[in-house]
């Protein structure tokens, strides 16, 4: 029987391909037989590492299935703390009210008693008003550009302070300058041709009113060496000066801040 050359060639090629495929499967089988144990070994190492890293914790998602319940529990705890805080606040308010009706009244009375000496409350009584003023405009014009002469015709802060100190020395119990109550922190400062009092600028005339023994205060003023010199200038140059006594006069209480303010170094 004669074999057709093309068919023989086809059979030969099929046999060759089958043999090659068989060798490939055998080769792959050998590879898997060699890699299989290695793969399981690596998987075991990874499992052990994961277990050690988690320190025995359950890493499954089921552990976090109850997050809503956990959140609700925390919310209840928080609400309980808020209720407790509200109860404590109410208790503090009650104790504060009790303090105000028992010991607090004593402290309030002490504070009230200190308001008058501190100048915080209005007062009235017999007193005296002294007014200082610059010389008339004609005298200032006549001085011209002579600054020394002009200075002699103006009221300065030391003039006001001299009157204030003399009134205190004469027994003044309360005092105002420009209707502003004088307290321990009051300062008189001259800036240009105005006087600054409690941060407010005032122009002349300057009115100083004091409550106290009228005769003693006037005696203290007129016997002051500084004021005697001032009165001499008044007579020579026409500086303003007037004295008025009162059987009863009302002085307001100090209404400004009682806190001391001072400069602080910049940060």
MOKAKA-V695850 format. One record per pair of residues at least 6 apart in sequence whose C-alpha atoms are under 7 Angstrom apart, sorted by sequence separation. I is the first residue (numbers start at 1). J is the second residue. If there is no record, write none. Layout:
i,j
I,J
I,J
This chain:
i,j
115,121
143,149
175,181
176,182
189,195
190,196
195,201
196,202
221,227
222,228
233,239
234,240
143,150
175,182
188,195
189,196
194,201
195,202
188,196
189,197
194,202
195,203
188,197
194,203
140,150
187,197
186,198
140,153
135,153
134,153
135,154
134,154
134,155
133,155
132,155
178,206
178,207
177,207
178,208
157,188
177,208
157,189
176,208
177,209
157,190
176,209
156,190
175,209
176,210
175,210
174,210
175,211
174,211
157,195
172,210
173,211
172,211
173,212
172,212
171,212
172,213
171,213
171,216
172,217
170,216
171,217
170,217
167,217
170,220
169,220
167,220
166,220
167,221
166,221
163,221
166,224
119,181
119,183
162,226
118,183
162,227
134,204
133,204
181,252
133,205
181,253
132,205
133,206
181,254
131,205
132,206
131,206
132,207
131,207
130,207
131,208
129,207
130,208
129,208
130,209
129,209
128,209
129,210
128,210
127,210
128,211
127,211
153,237
126,211
127,212
125,211
126,212
127,213
128,214
153,239
127,214
126,214
135,237
136,238
135,238
135,239
134,239
135,240
133,239
134,240
133,240
132,240
133,241
132,241
131,241
132,242
131,242
130,242
131,243
130,243
129,243
130,244
129,244
128,244
129,245
128,245
127,245
128,246
127,246
126,246
127,247
126,247
127,248
126,248
127,249
125,248
126,249
124,248
125,249
124,249
125,250
124,250
123,250
124,251
123,251
122,251
123,252
122,252
121,252
122,253
121,253
120,253
121,254
119,253
120,254
119,254
120,255
